[in-house]
Amino acid sequence: MLEEQKRVAQISSEEKLKTKPHLSILALISFIIAFIIARIFSSINPNAVLIIDDFHIHHYWYGLAMLAIGGWLGISVENERINRIAAILFGAGGGLIGDQVGILLTLSAHAYWADFTYTLVIIFLAFAFMLILFIRYNRIIRMEFSGFLRSNTGLYFGVFLEVISIAVIFETDDTVIRTVSGFLAIIAWIIVVAYLIQQFRKRL
């Protein structure tokens, strides 16, 4: 009886480990908040850089330290409270690094306000949100997507989205708009191809 209780407790403990408390959402929110705070701070104090001798300490170094500490805590300690702290540190560290991705890519402080910084962050956030949603709700998403593709509405919507997205890409030079439109064009292409494959299988 005692062994059975231990086994049940162990299974329950393993299930609890597998379903950690929404750490991905917590890390993503921390990323967004840290990025916004860093941008506001840099807007108010554009020349605020810690200089020690010939070393310029930008805040992406703090971000790297937070990533390292958060990652180490996340893989070393199995405690719900510590896991949340690790997720916050990891996300905030990523936000500080994301804020200075222009400097990291070009090694020039003048690239801090470059458009591609915002583009890369937007792409990352969109991808992260989609990945989190798919991991959490992949069964529901697959069922909904499958039901959507069963009707001709899927084909019509895919074609419409494809032509509109391509038109917008050729119409503007704005990097962010072209990136979002390109992403939508890829989604539209997947919808159309998936629909055609499904129709082809029905005829076999």
C-alpha positions in Angstrom: 0.0 0.0 0.0 2.8 2.3 0.9 4.7 1.5 -2.3 1.5 2.2 -4.3 1.2 5.7 -2.7 4.8 6.4 -3.5 4.3 5.4 -7.1 1.2 7.6 -7.4 3.0 10.5 -5.7 5.9 10.1 -8.2 3.6 10.0 -11.2 1.8 13.1 -9.9 5.2 14.8 -9.4 6.3 13.9 -12.9 3.1 15.3 -14.4 3.6 18.5 -12.4 7.1 18.8 -13.9 5.8 18.4 -17.4 3.1 21.1 -17.0 5.2 24.0 -15.6 3.2 27.1 -14.7 3.0 29.0 -18.0 6.6 29.9 -18.0 6.8 30.6 -21.7 4.0 33.3 -21.4 5.8 34.8 -18.4 9.1 34.9 -20.2 7.5 36.5 -23.3 5.7 39.2 -21.2 9.0 39.9 -19.5 10.7 40.2 -22.9 8.2 42.8 -24.1 8.2 44.9 -20.9 12.0 44.9 -20.7 12.2 45.9 -24.4 9.8 48.8 -23.9 11.5 50.0 -20.7 14.9 49.9 -22.4 13.6 51.9 -25.4 11.9 54.5 -23.1 15.1 54.8 -21.0 17.3 55.2 -24.1 14.9 57.8 -25.5 15.1 59.9 -22.3 18.9 59.3 -21.8 20.4 58.6 -25.3 24.0 59.0 -24.0 23.6 56.9 -20.8 26.4 54.3 -21.3 28.6 53.0 -18.5 32.2 53.7 -19.5 35.1 52.1 -17.6 38.5 53.1 -19.1 38.0 52.2 -22.8 35.2 49.7 -22.2 31.6 50.8 -23.1 29.1 48.7 -21.1 25.8 48.7 -23.1 22.8 47.2 -21.4 22.9 44.1 -23.6 25.6 42.9 -21.3 23.1 43.0 -18.4 20.8 41.1 -20.7 23.4 38.4 -21.4 24.0 38.1 -17.6 20.2 37.7 -17.0 19.9 35.1 -19.7 22.8 33.1 -18.2 21.4 33.3 -14.6 17.8 32.6 -15.7 18.9 29.7 -17.9 21.1 28.2 -15.2 18.3 28.5 -12.6 15.8 27.0 -15.0 17.8 23.8 -15.7 19.3 23.4 -12.2 16.5 24.0 -9.7 13.1 22.4 -9.8 10.9 24.7 -7.8 7.8 26.5 -9.0 8.8 29.9 -7.5 12.3 29.6 -8.7 11.1 28.5 -12.2 9.0 31.7 -12.4 11.9 33.9 -11.4 14.1 32.1 -13.9 11.5 32.8 -16.7 11.3 36.4 -15.7 15.1 36.8 -15.8 15.4 34.9 -19.1 12.7 37.0 -20.8 13.9 40.3 -19.4 17.4 39.5 -20.5 16.2 38.7 -24.0 14.3 42.0 -24.1 17.5 44.0 -23.2 19.5 42.1 -25.9 16.6 42.5 -28.4 16.6 46.3 -27.7 20.2 46.5 -28.9 20.2 44.0 -31.7 21.0 46.8 -34.2 24.2 47.6 -32.3 25.1 43.9 -32.1 24.6 43.2 -35.8 26.4 46.3 -37.0 28.8 47.0 -34.1 27.7 50.6 -34.4 25.8 52.7 -31.9 24.2 54.7 -34.7 22.2 51.5 -35.7 20.3 51.6 -32.4 17.2 53.2 -33.9 17.4 51.3 -37.2 14.2 50.0 -38.6 15.4 46.4 -38.8 15.6 46.3 -35.0 11.8 46.8 -34.8 11.3 44.3 -37.6 13.4 41.6 -36.0 11.6 42.1 -32.7 8.2 42.0 -34.3 9.1 38.8 -36.2 10.4 37.2 -33.0 7.3 38.1 -31.0 4.9 36.9 -33.8 6.8 33.6 -34.0 7.0 33.2 -30.2 3.3 33.9 -29.8 2.4 31.4 -32.6 4.7 28.8 -31.1 3.3 29.1 -27.6 -0.3 29.0 -28.9 0.5 25.9 -31.0 2.2 24.1 -28.2 -0.6 24.8 -25.7 -3.5 24.3 -28.1 -2.1 22.2 -30.9 -5.0 19.7 -30.9 -7.7 22.4 -31.1 -5.8 24.3 -33.8 -5.4 21.1 -35.9 -9.1 20.3 -35.6 -10.1 23.9 -36.5 -7.7 24.0 -39.4 -8.8 20.7 -40.7 -12.5 21.7 -40.5 -11.7 25.0 -42.3 -9.9 23.2 -45.1 -12.9 20.8 -45.6 -14.9 23.6 -47.2 -14.1 25.6 -50.3 -13.9 28.7 -48.0 -10.3 27.7 -47.3 -9.3 27.9 -50.9 -11.1 31.2 -51.5 -9.6 32.8 -48.4 -6.1 31.5 -49.2 -6.2 32.9 -52.7 -7.6 36.2 -51.5 -4.9 36.5 -48.8 -2.2 35.6 -51.2 -3.0 38.2 -53.9 -3.6 40.9 -51.3 -0.3 40.2 -49.5 1.7 40.1 -52.8 0.1 43.4 -53.9 1.0 45.1 -50.6 4.6 43.8 -50.9 5.1 45.4 -54.3 3.2 48.6 -53.2 5.4 49.7 -50.3 9.0 50.1 -49.3 8.3 49.9 -45.6 10.3 47.0 -44.1 7.8 46.1 -41.4 4.8 46.1 -43.7 6.7 44.0 -46.3 7.8 41.6 -43.6 4.2 41.1 -42.3 2.8 40.9 -45.8 5.4 38.3 -46.7 4.5 36.3 -43.6 0.8 36.4 -44.6 1.7 35.4 -48.1 3.4 32.3 -46.8 0.4 31.4 -44.6 -1.9 31.9 -47.6 0.3 29.6 -49.8 0.2 26.9 -47.1 -3.6 27.1 -46.9 -4.0 26.8 -50.7 -1.5 23.9 -51.0 -3.0 22.1 -48.0 -6.5 22.4 -49.6 -5.3 21.1 -52.9 -3.5 18.2 -51.3 -6.7 17.3 -49.3 -8.8 17.4 -52.5 -6.3 15.3 -54.4 -6.4 12.6 -51.6 -10.2 12.6 -51.7 -10.1 11.7 -55.4 -7.8 8.7 -54.9 
